[in-house]
Every structure is written in C-alpha cells, then in structure tokens.
Amino acid sequence: MNMPGRKLAMLTLAVTLGGIPVMHATAAETEALPYSNDPAVSATQHEVYDVVHRYESALNAGDTKAILDLFANDSVAEWNDKRTYATRQQKMDGYGDLFKIAKFTTVFSYDAINVYGDTAVVRTHHHKGAAVVENGKKVIDLNREVFVLHKVDGAWKIVLYTFNTDPVQGEG
C-alpha cells in the first residue's frame, strides 16, 4: 500500500475505533482515491467526490436538511427494508426517523468515481469494523452504497442513492 493509502487507512481505523470527528481528506489522502490521470476528468471526479463527501459529513452530523439539499428535485433514495423515498418529504421523514435512533461516524471507502458526461456513478463501501450507534448500542455497519449524480443547472446533485449490506466489503 502506498503512503497516502496507508495514511487514509489509518485515519479510517482511527475514526472507527476512537470516535475521532470525521474531517475532509487532505490532498495527500485524496490521491489514494480512484481519480483519473486525465486532468479534466479528474477535476470533474473531484467535484463529484465533494458532493458525496458532503453527504457523508451531513450523515455523521445527523443533518437532514444538508442531506436533502444534495438531492435533485426528482431524486430517489432506496434503503434496505424500506419503501423508496421519492419525494423530499419522504426523504425528510426517512432521514429524520433514522437520526432519532442512529448516530454515525462513517468514513466512505471509494471503489469508483465514474463520470459519463453530465452523469456520475460513485460506489463506496464502509471499511471492515465500521459501526453505527443504534438505540445506544454499537452495531456493525456493512453498507455498500451507490450514488448516481447528475449535473443540474451547473451543480452536481444526487438523483439516486441506494445501498445494500454485505459482510464482504469492497471486493469484487
């Protein structure tokens, strides 16, 4: 593992074990993310990463409004064992209910940041050992997420967020 990757892994482990506040990745740490060598593509990937990272930060803060502002008007969120959240109110209620019972210290591991014109697909997973506090009890959090973003009026917005749980994370 290269040094930036090792540093990112250590930060991830520290957050998992110590409850250290999640911070935005440094320039050295983001080098470990799956960015293209093409400068134009990489710049767009960085824009998309920023949206997903803001989602992660808002999730950790329990900030429903900040999360909702990242979604496009015609977006959906699909979670395990829940009906599809298609309206802003449905998403507001879903995240509101979630934050009543759960406290997150999530750090996404990025598997892919792919850009196809005005559409992007980001795949993430939670590192092994990641946990969420649900109803005061630490629970292993083994999510694999897919974020589909679309450029709306010059800004990247989430049009689909979905996840599934699987004990084998980030492996194909």
C-alpha angles and dihedrals in degrees: 000000000000120000097259090048091049091049091051091048091050091049089050092050092047092052091048096048103032107032090236111173113264114249132188112271116261122239090262092050095049089055086073090059119098098266125156122249088229106096095216094049091043092053090054091046089054090053091051092045089054092058093049091045090052087052089052092049092048090048090053091047093048088235107157095177093053090050093048091050089061092059125085117240093253096043132126136209118205119192133179112276093002134103116253113277103222104159130058089244092052090051091045091052093044096050091040091054091045093053091050090065106023138059116193134206094173125166113188119221108211118227097172141357104190123177124198107180107288093355128076134186119204121187119194138167136192117252119250110277095027112148141188125205107237118182089344094307126107110241126185109251111208103170128158109195135198120198118188112194131187130193107248118184090340096311129099112242131180111249097172131021118178137156142182133195124240130156090224104074129194094352124122 
